[in-house]
């Protein structure tokens, strides 16, 4: 069994409020949505051990006696282990007006004495607004409304308050209100492997920065997740890699506790063997989960999912074995993309470049990517991505301004622009900058688009393309998934185009398409023997701040 526990358990146990917290939960809380809904809450051995670690405090006589040992805790375990409900149970304790969750001195035996938090503020963050009611907050709502202490809370769909009004938990899909940001006493981030979008990573960073502000409340954070897809740049990926650095002694940080379990990958692994398949699921589950009623039945169901013909087995390994596996249908290798970053700054004025443009007007993203023809160095010059609001729209005037800057600053050999949603603008650019330089490039032409995607991917593999390391373009590269086409190339190899992981996915790919179009134009420029003009004069007086 592969587990990473940071820090490992000390030979001598630390004082902890864990036993008192566990007693409160099993006496006063109930299970949330699911088969056990409304029944008295019970903790298995592993969850009890985690709570003991999470609530360790500095011992009596220490300069920080009674203060929490860990300010940030991370839990990474496979799908279906009730980790979200565990987070809700911790939220229940942190909000409860009688819970022993902070140390108020020590008894005669040197054990901490627990007291409740004064005026708690508890943001609970999900990756989309729609999910706030489906994850930990939903479980907490059941715990406080259907449990033994329902009279102690005033609960609603967006906030749960103590009956006296001196504290609340709120469901969020972004950073807390600026007025509340400094009030945080405990916070939870749910399914952080999905925290890939810039706004979610920024929210996480902002909220982590709030933790030191309210020192008397001894605040802390909890992150729960199934493991991440490598290369997507999620919060889960960052936390796990940071924990590994601490474990390796490369970073010193005494404030993080991290627990991860996965099934060990073996060289001779063969999941066509039912015994090996079942053993891997058991290994990823751990001994505590294996003691659940009809655990063997659950293993059988999970194994059957692996054997279904339409199963994405990379995804299956990630969620059921908790292994860090690249998505099997990822179009581009985001890790390889990272290796191609070069800190050359903005492409110099007057250089011969090609441009790619792709995007939508509403609830999506639009980007302009430029490529230096001579070097293959590429960068996102301007990008606009939805903020998630229903009325968001790409600012058309900014797009026109950015395009004017591109044509004024560089020698643009070709702009390849995907016209849908922008046909009139593409026509206008053609009239302004010339029909030869501005060309519609329809990505709904599947075969040409498939060849363009292959060429872009090949450029990454060979290192022909480099880039400035910009995060936004990298995110879209990592988000792109393959859509296999029912057609082959001249050598009978399957063709594919890119798509989002699902139609309603918040993970955008428009900048990746713009990058591919810019690269396609660069290939055509080289094939045509394009050369920069010595007489070209740089006319733009501004430099755009890229986003």
C-alpha positions as CSV (number, residue, x, y, z in Angstrom):
1,X,0.0,0.0,0.0
2,X,1.4,3.4,-1.0
3,X,0.8,6.1,1.5
4,X,2.4,9.5,1.9
5,X,2.0,10.9,5.4
6,X,3.6,14.3,6.0
7,X,4.8,14.6,8.7
8,X,5.1,11.0,9.7
9,X,3.9,10.1,13.2
10,X,6.4,10.9,15.9
11,X,7.5,8.2,18.3
12,X,5.9,10.2,21.2
13,X,2.4,11.3,20.4
14,X,1.5,15.0,20.5
15,X,-1.3,16.3,22.7
16,X,-4.5,16.5,20.7
17,X,-8.1,17.6,21.0
18,X,-9.0,14.7,18.6
19,X,-10.6,12.4,21.2
20,X,-12.9,15.3,22.4
21,X,-13.8,16.2,18.8
22,X,-14.6,12.6,17.9
23,X,-16.8,12.2,21.0
24,X,-18.8,15.3,20.1
25,X,-19.3,14.1,16.5
26,X,-20.5,10.6,17.5
27,X,-22.8,12.0,20.3
28,X,-24.3,15.0,18.5
29,X,-23.9,14.7,14.7
30,X,-25.7,12.5,12.2
31,X,-24.7,11.2,8.7
32,X,-25.4,13.4,5.7
33,X,-27.1,12.4,2.4
34,X,-26.8,8.7,1.5
35,X,-27.8,5.3,2.9
36,X,-27.0,6.4,6.5
37,X,-28.8,9.7,6.3
38,X,-30.0,10.9,9.7
39,X,-28.3,8.1,11.7
40,X,-25.8,8.8,14.5
41,X,-22.5,9.7,13.0
42,X,-19.8,7.0,13.3
43,X,-16.1,7.2,12.6
44,X,-14.0,4.4,11.3
45,X,-10.5,3.9,12.7
46,X,-8.8,5.8,9.9
47,X,-11.0,8.9,10.1
48,X,-10.6,8.9,13.8
49,X,-6.8,8.8,13.4
50,X,-7.0,11.7,10.9
51,X,-9.0,13.9,13.3
52,X,-6.5,13.1,16.0
53,X,-3.7,14.4,13.8
54,X,-5.6,17.4,12.5
55,X,-6.3,18.6,16.1
56,X,-2.7,18.1,17.5
57,X,-1.5,21.1,19.6
58,X,1.8,22.2,21.0
59,X,2.4,20.6,24.5
60,X,2.3,22.3,27.8
61,X,5.6,24.1,28.5
62,X,6.2,24.9,24.8
63,X,6.4,28.6,23.8
64,X,3.3,28.0,21.7
65,X,1.6,25.7,24.1
66,X,-2.0,24.9,23.2
67,X,-1.8,26.4,19.7
68,X,-2.6,24.2,16.7
69,X,0.3,22.3,15.2
70,X,-1.1,22.3,11.7
71,X,-2.6,25.3,9.9
72,X,-3.3,23.5,6.6
73,X,-4.3,19.9,6.1
74,X,-4.7,17.9,2.9
75,X,-6.5,14.5,2.4
76,X,-6.2,12.6,-0.9
77,X,-8.0,9.3,-1.1
78,X,-10.0,7.4,-3.7
79,X,-13.6,8.2,-4.7
80,X,-16.3,6.7,-2.5
81,X,-14.5,6.8,0.9
82,X,-16.8,9.5,2.5
83,X,-14.1,12.1,2.6
84,X,-16.5,14.9,1.8
85,X,-18.8,13.9,4.6
86,X,-15.7,13.8,6.9
87,X,-15.0,17.4,6.0
88,X,-18.7,18.3,6.7
89,X,-18.3,16.6,10.1
90,X,-15.3,18.8,10.9
91,X,-17.3,21.8,9.8
92,X,-20.1,20.7,12.2
93,X,-17.6,20.7,15.0
94,X,-15.9,24.0,14.0
95,X,-19.4,25.7,13.9
96,X,-20.9,24.0,17.0
97,X,-21.3,26.4,19.9
98,X,-20.2,23.7,22.4
99,X,-17.5,21.9,20.5
100,X,-14.1,21.4,22.1
101,X,-12.1,22.5,19.0
102,X,-9.6,25.0,20.4
103,X,-7.3,24.6,23.4
104,X,-8.0,26.6,26.5
105,X,-5.2,25.2,28.7
106,X,-4.2,21.8,30.0
107,X,-5.6,19.4,32.7
108,X,-3.5,17.9,35.4
109,X,-2.4,15.1,33.1
110,X,-1.1,17.6,30.5
111,X,-3.9,16.9,28.1
112,X,-5.5,19.9,26.3
113,X,-8.9,21.2,27.4
114,X,-11.2,22.0,24.5
115,X,-13.5,25.0,24.0
116,X,-15.6,26.2,21.0
117,X,-14.5,28.9,18.6
118,X,-15.8,32.4,19.3
119,X,-17.8,33.9,16.4
120,X,-16.6,31.3,13.7
121,X,-16.6,32.2,10.1
122,X,-16.4,29.1,7.9
123,X,-16.2,29.4,4.1
124,X,-16.8,26.0,2.3
125,X,-15.6,26.2,-1.3
126,X,-16.7,24.1,-4.2
127,X,-15.3,24.2,-7.8
128,X,-18.6,25.5,-9.4
129,X,-21.6,27.3,-8.0
130,X,-23.8,24.4,-8.9
131,X,-21.7,22.0,-6.8
132,X,-21.8,24.0,-3.5
133,X,-25.1,22.3,-2.7
134,X,-23.9,18.8,-3.7
135,X,-20.6,18.6,-1.8
136,X,-19.6,19.2,1.9
137,X,-22.0,22.0,2.5
138,X,-24.9,19.8,1.6
139,X,-23.8,17.2,4.1
140,X,-23.3,19.8,6.8
141,X,-26.8,21.1,6.1
142,X,-28.3,17.7,6.8
143,X,-26.1,17.3,9.9
144,X,-27.4,20.5,11.5
145,X,-31.1,20.3,10.4
146,X,-31.7,16.6,11.0
147,X,-29.4,16.0,14.0
148,X,-29.7,16.1,17.7
149,X,-28.8,19.8,17.9
150,X,-31.0,21.3,15.2
151,X,-32.2,23.9,17.7
152,X,-28.7,25.3,17.9
153,X,-28.6,26.4,14.2
154,X,-30.4,28.6,11.8
155,X,-29.8,26.9,8.5
156,X,-30.4,27.8,4.8
157,X,-29.2,26.8,1.4
158,X,-26.4,29.4,1.3
159,X,-25.5,29.9,5.0
160,X,-25.8,28.1,8.3
161,X,-25.7,30.2,11.4
162,X,-25.5,29.6,15.1
163,X,-28.9,30.2,16.6
164,X,-27.5,33.2,18.5
165,X,-26.1,34.7,15.3
166,X,-22.5,34.7,16.5
167,X,-21.0,32.6,13.7
168,X,-21.8,31.0,10.3
169,X,-20.7,28.6,7.6
170,X,-21.2,29.7,4.0
171,X,-21.2,27.9,0.6
172,X,-18.9,29.5,-1.9
173,X,-17.7,29.0,-5.4
174,X,-15.1,31.8,-5.2
175,X,-13.2,33.8,-2.6
176,X,-15.1,35.1,0.4
177,X,-16.4,38.6,0.5
178,X,-13.7,41.1,1.2
179,X,-15.5,42.2,4.3
180,X,-15.4,38.6,5.7
181,X,-12.0,37.6,4.4
182,X,-10.1,38.4,7.6
183,X,-12.7,36.6,9.8
184,X,-12.0,33.1,8.7
185,X,-11.6,30.5,11.5
186,X,-11.8,27.4,9.4
187,X,-12.2,26.8,5.7
188,X,-12.7,23.8,3.4
189,X,-11.8,23.3,-0.2
190,X,-13.7,20.4,-1.8
191,X,-12.4,18.3,-4.7
192,X,-9.3,20.4,-5.3
193,X,-8.2,18.3,-8.3
194,X,-10.9,20.4,-10.1
195,X,-9.4,23.7,-8.9
196,X,-7.7,24.3,-12.3
197,X,-9.3,27.5,-13.5
198,X,-7.3,30.7,-12.6
199,X,-10.1,32.1,-10.5
200,X,-10.2,29.0,-8.4
201,X,-6.4,28.9,-7.9
202,X,-6.5,32.6,-7.1
203,X,-9.4,32.1,-4.6
204,X,-7.4,29.4,-2.9
205,X,-4.3,31.6,-2.7
206,X,-6.3,34.5,-1.4
207,X,-8.1,32.5,1.2
208,X,-4.9,30.9,2.4
209,X,-3.6,34.4,2.9
210,X,-6.5,35.1,5.2
211,X,-5.6,32.3,7.7
212,X,-2.9,34.2,9.6
213,X,-5.1,37.2,10.1
214,X,-7.2,36.0,13.1
215,X,-4.6,34.6,15.3
216,X,-6.7,34.4,18.5
217,X,-9.1,32.0,16.7
218,X,-6.2,29.7,15.7
219,X,-7.7,29.3,12.2
220,X,-6.8,26.5,9.7
221,X,-7.8,25.0,6.4
222,X,-8.7,21.5,5.1
223,X,-8.5,20.4,1.5
224,X,-10.1,17.1,0.4
225,X,-9.8,15.5,-3.0
226,X,-9.4,12.5,-5.2
227,X,-5.9,12.7,-6.7
228,X,-5.2,15.0,-9.6
229,X,-4.4,14.6,-13.3
230,X,-0.7,15.5,-13.7
231,X,0.0,18.6,-15.7
232,X,-3.3,20.3,-15.1
233,X,-1.9,22.7,-12.5
234,X,-4.7,22.1,-10.0
235,X,-4.6,23.1,-6.4
236,X,-4.5,19.4,-5.5
237,X,-1.4,19.0,-7.7
238,X,0.3,21.9,-6.0
239,X,-0.4,20.7,-2.5
240,X,0.7,17.2,-3.2
241,X,4.0,18.2,-4.8
242,X,4.6,20.6,-1.9
243,X,4.0,17.8,0.6
244,X,6.5,15.6,-1.3
245,X,9.1,18.4,-1.1
246,X,8.6,18.5,2.6
247,X,8.9,14.7,2.9
248,X,12.1,14.8,0.9
249,X,13.6,17.4,3.2
250,X,13.8,20.0,0.4
251,X,11.4,22.4,2.1
252,X,10.9,23.0,5.8
253,X,7.3,23.7,6.7
254,X,5.8,22.5,10.1
255,X,2.3,23.8,9.4
256,X,1.2,21.3,6.8
257,X,-0.3,17.8,7.4
258,X,-0.9,15.7,4.3
259,X,-2.3,12.2,3.8
260,X,-2.4,10.4,0.5
261,X,-3.2,6.7,-0.3
262,X,-3.1,4.9,-3.7
263,X,-2.7,1.4,-5.1
264,X,0.9,0.8,-6.0
265,X,1.5,0.4,-9.8
266,X,3.4,-2.7,-10.6
267,X,5.5,-3.6,-13.7
268,X,3.7,-6.9,-14.2
269,X,0.2,-5.5,-13.4
270,X,-2.5,-7.2,-15.5
271,X,-6.1,-6.0,-14.8
272,X,-7.5,-8.6,-17.0
273,X,-6.8,-10.8,-14.0
274,X,-9.8,-10.3,-11.7
275,X,-7.7,-11.1,-8.6
276,X,-5.2,-8.3,-9.4
277,X,-8.0,-5.9,-10.2
278,X,-9.8,-6.5,-7.0
279,X,-6.6,-6.4,-5.0
280,X,-5.7,-3.0,-6.4
281,X,-9.1,-1.6,-5.4
282,X,-8.7,-3.0,-1.9
283,X,-5.2,-1.6,-1.6
284,X,-6.4,1.9,-2.6
285,X,-9.3,1.7,-0.1
286,X,-7.2,0.9,3.0
287,X,-8.0,-1.4,5.9
288,X,-10.7,0.9,7.5
289,X,-12.8,1.1,4.3
290,X,-12.3,-2.7,3.8
291,X,-14.2,-3.2,7.1
292,X,-17.3,-1.5,5.8
293,X,-20.5,-3.7,5.3
294,X,-20.4,-5.5,2.0
295,X,-17.1,-4.1,1.0
296,X,-16.6,-7.0,-1.4
297,X,-19.8,-6.0,-3.2
298,X,-18.4,-2.5,-3.7
299,X,-15.2,-3.9,-5.0
300,X,-17.1,-6.0,-7.5
301,X,-19.0,-2.9,-8.8
302,X,-15.9,-0.8,-9.1
303,X,-14.1,-3.7,-11.0
304,X,-17.1,-4.0,-13.3
305,X,-16.7,-0.4,-14.3
306,X,-13.1,-1.0,-15.4
307,X,-14.3,-3.8,-17.8
308,X,-17.0,-1.8,-19.6
309,X,-15.9,-1.1,-23.2
310,X,-16.5,2.7,-23.0
311,X,-14.5,3.2,-19.8
312,X,-11.7,5.7,-19.8
313,X,-9.2,3.5,-17.9
314,X,-6.9,6.4,-17.1
315,X,-9.8,8.2,-15.4
316,X,-10.8,4.9,-13.7
317,X,-7.3,4.5,-12.2
318,X,-7.3,8.1,-11.0
319,X,-10.6,8.0,-9.2
320,X,-10.7,4.4,-7.9
321,X,-7.0,3.6,-7.3
322,X,-6.2,7.3,-6.6
323,X,-3.2,7.1,-8.9
324,X,-1.8,10.2,-10.6
325,X,-2.4,9.2,-14.2
326,X,-2.5,11.5,-17.2
327,X,-5.9,11.6,-18.9
328,X,-6.0,8.9,-21.5
329,X,-7.6,11.2,-24.0
330,X,-5.5,14.3,-23.4
331,X,-4.6,15.9,-26.7
332,X,-1.3,17.4,-25.6
333,X,1.2,16.5,-22.9
334,X,1.0,19.5,-20.5
335,X,4.2,18.3,-18.7
336,X,6.1,18.4,-22.0
337,X,4.6,21.8,-22.6
338,X,6.1,23.0,-19.3
339,X,9.5,21.8,-20.4
340,X,9.3,24.0,-23.5
341,X,9.0,27.3,-21.6
342,X,11.6,29.9,-22.4
343,X,11.8,33.3,-20.6
344,X,12.3,35.4,-23.7
345,X,9.7,38.0,-22.9
346,X,7.5,39.6,-25.6
347,X,8.5,38.9,-29.2
348,X,10.5,41.9,-30.4
349,X,8.8,44.5,-32.6
350,X,9.1,44.1,-36.5
351,X,9.5,40.3,-36.3
352,X,7.7,38.2,-38.8
353,X,4.9,36.4,-37.0
354,X,1.8,34.4,-37.6
355,X,-1.4,34.8,-35.6
356,X,-4.2,32.4,-34.5
357,X,-7.6,33.6,-33.3
358,X,-10.3,31.5,-31.8
359,X,-13.1,31.8,-29.3
360,X,-16.7,32.6,-28.5
361,X,-18.5,35.7,-27.3
362,X,-20.4,34.3,-24.3
363,X,-19.6,31.9,-21.4
364,X,-16.3,30.8,-22.9
365,X,-13.0,32.3,-23.9
366,X,-11.4,34.1,-26.8
367,X,-7.7,34.4,-27.5
368,X,-5.0,35.8,-29.8
369,X,-1.8,33.7,-30.0
370,X,1.3,34.9,-31.9
371,X,4.2,32.8,-33.2
372,X,7.6,34.0,-34.2
373,X,8.1,32.4,-37.7
374,X,11.9,32.2,-37.5
375,X,12.2,30.7,-34.0
376,X,8.8,29.0,-33.3
377,X,8.5,31.0,-30.0
378,X,4.8,31.3,-29.2
379,X,2.8,33.3,-26.7
380,X,-0.8,34.3,-25.8
381,X,-0.9,38.0,-26.7
382,X,-4.4,38.7,-25.4
383,X,-7.1,36.5,-23.9
384,X,-10.6,36.9,-22.4
385,X,-12.2,34.2,-20.3
386,X,-15.6,34.2,-18.7
387,X,-15.8,35.0,-15.1
388,X,-18.8,32.6,-14.7
389,X,-21.5,35.3,-14.6
390,X,-24.6,34.8,-16.8
391,X,-24.2,38.1,-18.6
392,X,-20.5,37.9,-19.3
393,X,-19.5,38.8,-22.9
394,X,-16.1,39.3,-24.6
395,X,-15.5,43.1,-24.9
396,X,-15.4,43.5,-28.6
397,X,-13.6,46.9,-28.5
398,X,-10.7,45.3,-26.6
399,X,-10.4,42.5,-29.2
400,X,-10.3,45.1,-32.0
401,X,-7.7,47.1,-30.0
402,X,-5.5,44.1,-29.4
403,X,-5.7,43.0,-33.1
404,X,-4.6,46.5,-34.1
405,X,-1.7,46.4,-31.8
406,X,-0.6,43.0,-33.2
407,X,-0.7,44.3,-36.8
408,X,1.0,47.5,-35.8
409,X,3.8,45.9,-33.7
410,X,4.8,43.0,-35.9
411,X,5.0,41.9,-39.5
412,X,2.0,39.6,-39.6
413,X,2.4,37.1,-42.5
414,X,-1.0,35.5,-41.8
415,X,-3.8,35.6,-39.3
416,X,-5.8,32.4,-39.3
417,X,-9.1,33.1,-37.5
418,X,-11.9,30.7,-36.8
419,X,-14.9,32.8,-37.9
420,X,-17.9,31.4,-35.9
421,X,-19.3,34.2,-33.6
422,X,-16.8,36.6,-35.1
423,X,-17.5,36.6,-38.9
424,X,-18.2,40.3,-39.2
425,X,-15.1,41.1,-37.2
426,X,-12.9,38.8,-39.3
427,X,-14.3,40.4,-42.5
428,X,-13.5,43.8,-41.0
429,X,-9.9,42.8,-40.3
430,X,-9.6,41.4,-43.8
431,X,-10.7,44.8,-45.1
432,X,-8.3,46.7,-42.8
433,X,-5.2,44.5,-43.0
434,X,-5.7,42.8,-46.3
435,X,-7.4,39.7,-47.6
436,X,-4.1,37.9,-48.1
437,X,-3.0,38.5,-44.5
438,X,-6.3,37.8,-42.8
439,X,-7.8,34.4,-43.7
440,X,-10.8,32.6,-42.2
441,X,-9.8,29.2,-41.0
442,X,-12.9,27.1,-40.2
443,X,-12.1,24.5,-37.5
444,X,-15.3,22.6,-38.4
445,X,-13.5,21.2,-41.4
446,X,-12.5,18.1,-39.5
447,X,-9.7,16.6,-41.7
448,X,-7.7,19.9,-42.1
449,X,-8.2,20.6,-38.4
450,X,-7.0,17.1,-37.4
451,X,-3.8,17.6,-39.4
452,X,-3.3,20.9,-37.7
453,X,-3.7,19.3,-34.3
454,X,-1.2,16.6,-35.1
455,X,1.3,19.2,-36.4
456,X,0.9,21.2,-33.2
457,X,1.4,18.1,-31.0
458,X,4.4,17.0,-33.1
459,X,6.0,20.4,-32.6
460,X,5.6,19.9,-28.8
461,X,7.2,16.4,-28.9
462,X,10.1,17.5,-31.0
463,X,10.6,20.9,-29.3
464,X,10.0,22.9,-32.4
465,X,7.6,25.1,-30.5
466,X,8.7,27.0,-27.4
467,X,6.7,29.6,-25.4
468,X,6.9,32.2,-22.7
469,X,5.5,30.0,-19.9
470,X,2.2,31.9,-19.7
471,X,-0.2,30.2,-17.3
472,X,-3.4,30.8,-19.3
473,X,-2.2,29.2,-22.5
474,X,-0.7,26.4,-20.6
475,X,-4.1,25.7,-18.8
476,X,-5.9,25.5,-22.1
477,X,-3.3,23.2,-23.6
478,X,-3.8,20.9,-20.6
479,X,-7.6,21.1,-20.8
480,X,-7.7,19.9,-24.4
481,X,-9.1,16.4,-24.9
482,X,-9.0,14.3,-28.0
483,X,-12.2,13.6,-30.1
484,X,-11.4,10.6,-32.2
485,X,-12.7,10.9,-35.8
486,X,-14.1,8.2,-37.9
487,X,-11.4,8.8,-40.5
488,X,-7.8,7.9,-41.1
489,X,-4.9,9.6,-42.7
490,X,-3.0,8.3,-45.8
491,X,-1.1,5.9,-43.6
492,X,-4.2,4.5,-42.0
493,X,-3.5,6.3,-38.7
494,X,-6.5,7.6,-36.8
495,X,-7.2,11.3,-36.9
496,X,-8.5,13.5,-34.0
497,X,-9.5,17.0,-33.1
498,X,-9.7,18.7,-29.7
499,X,-12.7,19.2,-27.5
500,X,-13.4,20.1,-23.9
501,X,-13.7,17.2,-21.4
502,X,-17.5,17.7,-21.6
503,X,-19.7,20.3,-23.3
504,X,-20.5,22.2,-20.1
505,X,-16.9,21.9,-18.7
506,X,-15.5,25.1,-17.1
507,X,-12.1,24.1,-18.4
508,X,-11.6,26.1,-21.6
509,X,-9.5,25.1,-24.7
510,X,-9.9,28.2,-26.9
511,X,-6.3,29.4,-26.4
512,X,-5.0,26.0,-27.4
513,X,-7.0,26.1,-30.6
514,X,-5.7,29.6,-31.3
515,X,-2.2,28.3,-30.6
516,X,-2.7,25.5,-33.1
517,X,-3.9,27.9,-35.8
518,X,-1.0,30.2,-35.2
519,X,1.3,27.2,-35.5
520,X,-0.4,26.1,-38.7
521,X,0.1,29.5,-40.2
522,X,3.7,29.4,-39.2
523,X,4.1,26.1,-41.1
524,X,2.5,27.6,-44.2
525,X,4.8,30.6,-43.9
526,X,7.9,28.4,-43.9
527,X,6.6,26.4,-46.8
528,X,6.0,29.6,-48.8
529,X,9.5,30.9,-48.0
530,X,8.2,33.9,-46.2
531,X,10.7,36.5,-45.2
532,X,10.5,39.7,-43.2
533,X,10.5,43.1,-45.0
534,X,13.5,45.3,-44.2
535,X,11.4,48.4,-44.8
536,X,8.7,47.5,-42.3
537,X,8.0,50.2,-39.7
538,X,6.7,49.4,-36.2
539,X,3.7,51.7,-35.7
540,X,2.0,50.6,-32.4
541,X,2.8,52.9,-29.5
542,X,1.3,50.6,-26.8
543,X,2.1,47.2,-25.4
544,X,-0.9,45.2,-24.3
545,X,-0.9,43.5,-20.9
546,X,-1.6,39.9,-21.7
547,X,-4.1,37.9,-19.8
